[in-house]
Structures are given as C-alpha cells and as structure tokens.
C-alpha cells in the first residue's frame, strides 16, 4: 500500500496531516450547529486557516452536501462527546493533569469546565501548535485550565519536550490519542503507547481508538473509498490525498496492546455509541468505521 508520508515530513493546518485536523474542525463546526456537542472555537479556527471552501463549510455559508456527509457529521459528534466525557470523568475522579496528543485544532483546554488546578498539556508539531495559540489569543479566548504546550513531533523524543513544559510523571494523568494512530507507522504507534505507559503514574487514564486488523482485501477497499472522498474534494478545489496520509497494513491493535502493558481496558464500538447517543445507525461507507472501538484504560 503506497503512502505519501516519509520520515520527517511536516505540515501546517492547511497541508498534509495538519489539513485532516482542519477537516475534523469543519465537521465539529457543522455538528455544533445541530446537537450533542458545542465547540464554539471550531469555525473561527477553520476561518483562520484561510482555505475559503473550508471556511464556508464551517460557518454554514455552504451546505455540507457530499463533502461533509451525515456520517462525518455524526461521527464528529460521537468522537467529540466520547473524548469530552473521558476528560471530564477523569477530572471528576481527581485527575488534575491531562495530555492531548496531536492536539491539532482541539479546543478542550478552552471550552471544557476543568476543575481548578487542572493542567492541560497539548502536544503537536510546532507550526500547528503555534498557529492555534496565536489564533485563539487574537480571538480573545482564555483557557479554562492552565494550558501548556509541548511543540514537538510525536515521532521524535516528545517525552522530553513534555517534561520541559512542566509535565510531572509522578501525578496521575488523563491521556488522549484521538484520531491519531492510523497516521503513525505501526512501530511508532507501539512506541507512543509504550511511552504513555512509562509516563503514567498509578491512577492514570488513557483514551484512543482501537481498529481491528484488516482482512484480505479490506485495505484496498478502504483506500478506494478514501480516493473517492479525495476526488470529491478536488472537484471543489481542495486537493488532499486522504489515503496517502495514512499507514495501512497489520499493526498491534491498541486495546490488547494496552492491556498487555498493564492497563485495564474497556471499550464500546462506534456502532454502539451511535445508538447510545441517539444518532441514526452508522452506514457502511467502505471505511471500516463500524469495527472501530473507542477505548479507555486505567492504570
């Protein structure tokens, strides 16, 4: 399976992997105009990226149509609510240190009602982290927790940058790796989960997605579906090779891998969460989303 990714590749919110974070923010902005989630910073952040089509979609000037389909909108609702609830549950249990890995255009440090004394660390590439910090400051947004940024590539020695930002491995931590693992090579995914574990004091929590390994032919069908999505976007003037940004093939599934590292893991399928959140059943779109489980672990 081919990929346009390479060691040391970088991006900003309008290019490469960074553009996927902007597309996720577009979906959150559309979802926020309906129900279940409310991200008031999604549309302003997308506007600041400066891609006209994405701005019009995020602000509602252009209807989502087939670019941001119902599955993507409802998927954004499920994903946003799952991780919002994860962090708030951890905070209510007394965890006062949170780390958002590959934070992209995530605004939880600004919009969640964090308890006093909570420190939220955001980890992402310098160009992405700097963009968000500047943009939200220009918007007059104020974090609802103590926000600290570790501007580093997660393929590098990010633990050192996190410690330099003030992270305390002796305190329980709530970690999120949201929509991240498929953009890492298999060995980098394992290193990430190993590093999280090594930095986690007893009582720490982690949340991510666990996708089953593909059966024969499934990766090709997924790539074909992603290519069709890319073609629709190109027709509207936005070129992004969705399939080329991901890593395909077998890898360790996150849930059993974390269990093997000593985490007590629980999870629910995406299909179950659609039902639990009162959304229409998840349609089969060729992306194998129905087999994904949203998981949490406690150490």
Secondary structure as GFF3:
##gff-version 3
##sequence-region A 1 299
A	DSSP	alpha_helix	16	32	.	.	.	ID=ss1
A	DSSP	alpha_helix	42	49	.	.	.	ID=ss2
A	DSSP	alpha_helix	52	59	.	.	.	ID=ss3
A	DSSP	alpha_helix	70	92	.	.	.	ID=ss4
A	DSSP	beta_strand	97	101	.	.	.	ID=ss5
A	DSSP	alpha_helix	108	111	.	.	.	ID=ss6
A	DSSP	beta_strand	119	124	.	.	.	ID=ss7
A	DSSP	alpha_helix	126	138	.	.	.	ID=ss8
A	DSSP	beta_strand	146	151	.	.	.	ID=ss9
A	DSSP	alpha_helix	158	164	.	.	.	ID=ss10
A	DSSP	beta_strand	174	177	.	.	.	ID=ss11
A	DSSP	three_ten_helix	181	183	.	.	.	ID=ss12
A	DSSP	alpha_helix	186	198	.	.	.	ID=ss13
A	DSSP	beta_strand	205	210	.	.	.	ID=ss14
A	DSSP	alpha_helix	218	235	.	.	.	ID=ss15
A	DSSP	three_ten_helix	243	245	.	.	.	ID=ss16
A	DSSP	alpha_helix	254	260	.	.	.	ID=ss17
A	DSSP	beta_strand	264	269	.	.	.	ID=ss18
A	DSSP	alpha_helix	270	276	.	.	.	ID=ss19
A	DSSP	three_ten_helix	289	291	.	.	.	ID=ss20
A	DSSP	beta_strand	293	298	.	.	.	ID=ss21
###
